[in-house]
Amino acid sequence: MADYKEIIYEKQRGGVLITLNRPEARYAISRNLIKGLHAALDDVEDDPEIRAIVVTGAGRAFSAGMN
């Protein structure tokens, strides 16, 4: 599993919760966040136990868009 910097990756009951974690930028999408999402999805693809993915933002907003 990758070392994520701008997302939180949590395996839970046959699924994975991917949380955008850039509160200082209202979870805006950055190049590093995109790289983290790609790495997380690669990890999901390699794990036969995962059957669902939920993507969310921590706090008040989901994402402010592209940064």
C-alpha positions as CSV (number, residue, x, y, z in Angstrom):
1,M,0.0,0.0,0.0
2,A,1.2,3.5,-0.9
3,D,2.1,6.2,1.6
4,Y,-0.7,8.6,1.1
5,K,-0.2,12.3,1.8
6,E,-3.4,14.0,0.9
7,I,-5.9,11.2,1.3
8,I,-6.9,8.8,4.1
9,Y,-7.3,5.2,3.0
10,E,-9.3,2.9,5.3
11,K,-10.4,-0.7,4.6
12,Q,-13.8,-1.4,6.1
13,R,-16.0,-4.5,5.9
14,G,-15.3,-5.5,2.3
15,G,-14.9,-1.9,1.1
16,V,-12.6,1.0,1.3
17,L,-13.2,4.6,2.4
18,I,-11.1,7.2,0.6
19,T,-11.2,10.6,2.3
20,L,-9.8,13.7,0.7
21,N,-7.6,15.3,3.3
22,R,-6.6,18.8,2.4
23,P,-8.6,20.9,4.9
24,E,-6.4,24.0,4.4
25,A,-7.5,24.1,0.7
26,R,-11.1,23.0,1.3
27,Y,-10.1,19.6,-0.3
28,A,-9.3,21.1,-3.6
29,I,-7.9,18.6,-6.1
30,S,-4.1,19.0,-6.6
31,R,-1.6,17.0,-8.6
32,N,-0.4,15.2,-5.4
33,L,-4.0,14.4,-4.5
34,I,-4.6,13.0,-8.0
35,K,-1.5,10.9,-7.7
36,G,-2.7,9.6,-4.3
37,L,-6.1,8.8,-5.7
38,H,-4.5,6.8,-8.6
39,A,-2.3,4.9,-6.1
40,A,-5.3,4.2,-3.9
41,L,-7.3,2.9,-6.8
42,D,-4.4,0.7,-7.9
43,D,-4.4,-0.7,-4.4
44,V,-8.1,-1.3,-4.6
45,E,-7.7,-3.1,-7.9
46,D,-5.0,-5.4,-6.4
47,D,-7.1,-6.4,-3.4
48,P,-9.8,-9.0,-4.1
49,E,-11.4,-8.4,-0.7
50,I,-12.6,-4.9,-1.7
51,R,-16.1,-4.9,-3.3
52,A,-17.0,-1.2,-2.9
53,I,-15.3,2.2,-2.8
54,V,-16.6,5.4,-1.1
55,V,-14.9,8.7,-1.8
56,T,-15.6,11.5,0.7
57,G,-14.2,14.7,2.1
58,A,-13.3,15.3,5.7
59,G,-15.2,18.2,7.2
60,R,-17.7,20.6,5.7
61,A,-17.0,20.3,2.0
62,F,-16.4,17.4,-0.4
63,S,-14.1,19.3,-2.7
64,A,-13.6,22.9,-3.8
65,G,-12.7,21.7,-7.3
66,M,-9.3,21.8,-9.1
67,N,-6.4,23.7,-7.5
